[in-house]
Amino acid sequence: MAKQKDYWTAVYHCQQAAEKMAKAVLSKLGIVEVKDHVISGLFASQVLRSRRDPDLQKVYRYLLKLEEHLVKARYPLPDLDDKMITPMERYGPRDAEDAIAKAEFIITTLQKLLDEPLPQAPQ
């Protein structure tokens, strides 16, 4: 999408991909009924609380940044002069490149977490 200059759609789908990957991790941890789109707080309380990993801290920061686009990349919003700005007008190539880099980092990092075996329950 970014290569076709459809920047706002690229940003939106990056946010969605990152969100779904974080939800996969939460699901693996037994948190299965996550219906909210803003999941950075839940990720912090359920994943970061038990792991002090710098890459997971970065995932959290990137999730926060991408969540800013949940509304901005989907709906027209007023600017400072109350002129309505569409997502198509709001986003450019740098926005798409930044979102792609963040989403790729999140996906790669969380895939490693998903590939880990589940901890065994004490017997």
HELIX and SHEET records of a PDB file:
HELIX    1   1 TYR A    7  LYS A   28  1                                  22    
HELIX    2   2 SER A   40  PHE A   43  1                                   4    
HELIX    3   3 ALA A   44  LEU A   48  3                                   5    
HELIX    4   4 PRO A   54  GLU A   67  1                                  14    
HELIX    5   5 HIS A   69  LYS A   72  1                                   4    
HELIX    6   6 PRO A   87  ARG A   90  1                                   4    
HELIX    7   7 PRO A   93  ASP A  115  1                                  23    
SHEET    1   A 2 LEU A  77  PRO A  78  0                                        
SHEET    2   A 2 MET A  84  ILE A  85 -1                                        
END                                                                             
